[in-house]
């Protein structure tokens, strides 16, 4: 039996390491950086090309906090309602 447990633990460890390696390989492109060209440019010109800045939109922090608060309230209300429904269906023992 000990041999089976040892093999099972080894397989679980191997599966965990494989999963973490795949997760790391999947997120590795997110850490890639685009390096700027060297000063002076590759064609010998000294003035770099003008860069147009594009501002990307996003969700403000207060909206994220409001969504999280709403989700927490909905979960709390659902938990209370489910607990009350479970208590009403529970059979109570009476003393005779």
N, C-alpha and C positions, 0 to 999 in steps of 0.2 A: 504494500500500500504506500509506503514511503516513496518508492520510486515513481509511482503514478503522480503523487502530489508534487514531487520535485519537477517532473516533466511538465505538469500543468502550470506550476509557478513560472517555470522558464518560458513557456509559451505566452503566458500573460505578460511577462516582462518584455518579451520580444515584440508582442503586439503593441504594447504601450510605447516602446521606443520607436517602432515603425510609424505609429500614428503621430507622435510628436515630430519626427523627422519630416513626414509629409506636410504637417502643418507649418513647420518652419520653411520648407521649400515653397509652399504656397504663398507665404507672406514675404518671402525674400525680395521679390520685385518691388514691394512697397518701400523698401529701404534704399532703393537705387537712387543715385543722384545724377543729375545732368550737370556736368561741369561746364563752366563758361569757356569760350575760346580764349586762347592766350592773348595778352595785350598786343596790340599792333595788327591783329588779324593774320590769317594765313596767306593772304595775297599781298601783304606788305603795306596795306593802307593803315594809317594811324587812327582814323576815326571809326569807332564801332558803329554798326548799323543801329538806327533808332529802334527802341523796343516799345511796343504798345502794351500797356498794362490792362489786363482784363480782370475786373472785379467779379468774383463769383458770389452768388447769393447763398445764403444759408439760413438756418432757423435760429432765431435769437434765443439766448439762454432762458429768458423768462417763459417763452413758449414751451421749451423742453420741460422746465420745472412744472408748468401748469399741466402738461400732459401726464407727467409722472404722478402728480398729486391726484389727478382725476382717476388714473388707473389704480392707485392705492385705495382711493375711496370706493371705487366699484368693487375691488377685491374684498375690502372689509365688509361692505354691505352684503355681498354674496356669501361670505363666510358666516355672518350672523344669521342670514336667512336659512342657509343650509343647516346650521346647528339647531335652530329652532324647529325646522321641519323634521330633523332627525330625532329630537327630543319628543315631539308629539307622537311619532310613530313607535317610539320605544314602549315596550310593555313594562308597566311598573308592577312590582310584586307588592301585594297587600298582605298585611298581617291578619291571620284568622284566629 
